[in-house]
Amino acid sequence: MKLSRIHLLIGVSVIVIATVGFIKLRTGAGHEVKSDAPAYKEMTVQYGDFDITVTASGTVKPIDRVEIKSKASGRIEELAIEVGDFVKKGALISRLDQKDERAELEQAKANLDIAEAELKQAQHTYDRRDQLHARGLVSEEELGQIELSLATAKGKLLQAKTALERAQESFAESIVKAPIDGIILQKYVEEGQIIASGVNNVGGGTPIADIADMRSVYIEAGIDEIDIGKIQPGQEAIVMAEAYPQKRFKGTIVRLAPEARVEQNVTLFDVIIEVENAEGLLKSGMNATVEISIVNKENVLLVPTIALQPPKGRGKPTLRTVLLKHGSKFQPQEVEIGLTSFKDAEVISGLKEGDVVGVPMTSRLKTESDRMEQRIRERTSFGVTGGQQSQPQSQQSSQQQRPQQ
């Protein structure tokens, strides 16, 4: 029994010695060193360029996109375009079957010839009867009938001319030409297909192709309502297309949408940026990023925004507090700031170039680490539970058995 107690005491002693040694290694030379002084990230106040930029995503769209339709109905005999072709204004797009239109045109020409001949005859008859009427050889009633025939002939001639003009228009409308200079973006029909008139058809007719002048394009981008008040027509913008990540296109804001749209619970206003596209690199439908510079000031004294803290008391809304380094210590310093961004703030007064400001490096992760270390220390402190000291089991057993001796 005594031998078992000795073995137990030896085991407990070994545990105590190992635990004390572990604590010494963690705290250093057996003394616990705990520093409440926070660590600081040091940042230098320096001169630089202050820039506030609004960024948005958008899509490349042509400024003048025209849907081409035919005024006439019929079967397409010739289609002279393919997608991607550049065509000049007046160039042939398609030609419809012109048999009916040609027949109507020929008939109108013949009717005009007949009407001209009838008018000539009516005019000749009127001139002769008018001379006879002057001699008293033709009555007033007969001369009136001749005048009526002359007026009728003149009316028929006018109708024939109008019919001829309409027949000529119908014949011309069966030939579809490009309304502008541009690139064929889409083609909707093929040769041999029968199409409906875009004028006489209730459904709007059959589209033949889409054409657009791509020498100038526009980007339609959604700007957050927070930033829209800083943007005005006429401002310059930089456009970057995903297809050309190293190239920058210069654009100009030409229009702001008067009404917002909501996308994924974010209120946006569409902004139209016109971009010169002389090289034709920007294609319709390309994704692009727009950067609009709101503020751009050069050689400004800047302090990192993260270093700014609210002033201790009430004062000017431009006043802030920073922790300024003096020797090895950081002391509060009041500064006045101007323009601010997420990154930097313009220094008006209170700091100079080369000053070092500090940002306390206290984080949630560090706090949790300190708590965990404290719990480990408490558990490794032998015989301490809840702040009360407990007796070793060997001593407790000895005390319990003493009355029995």
Beta strands, then each sheet from edge to edge (+ up, - down):
strand 1: 40-44
strand 2: 46-69
strand 3: 74-79
strand 4: 86-87
strand 5: 92-96
strand 6: 175-177
strand 7: 182-187
strand 8: 194-195
strand 9: 207-224
strand 10: 236-241
strand 11: 249-256
strand 12: 261-263
strand 13: 266-276
strand 14: 287-304
strand 15: 319-326
strand 16: 329-340
strand 17: 344-349
strand 18: 356-360
strand 19: 384-385
strand 20: 388-389
sheet 1: 1+ 18- 15+ 16- 17+ 14- 2+ 9- 7+ 4-
sheet 2: 1+ 18- 15+ 16- 17+ 14- 10+ 11- 13+ 12-
sheet 3: 6+ 5- 3+ 8-
sheet 4: 19+ 20-
end
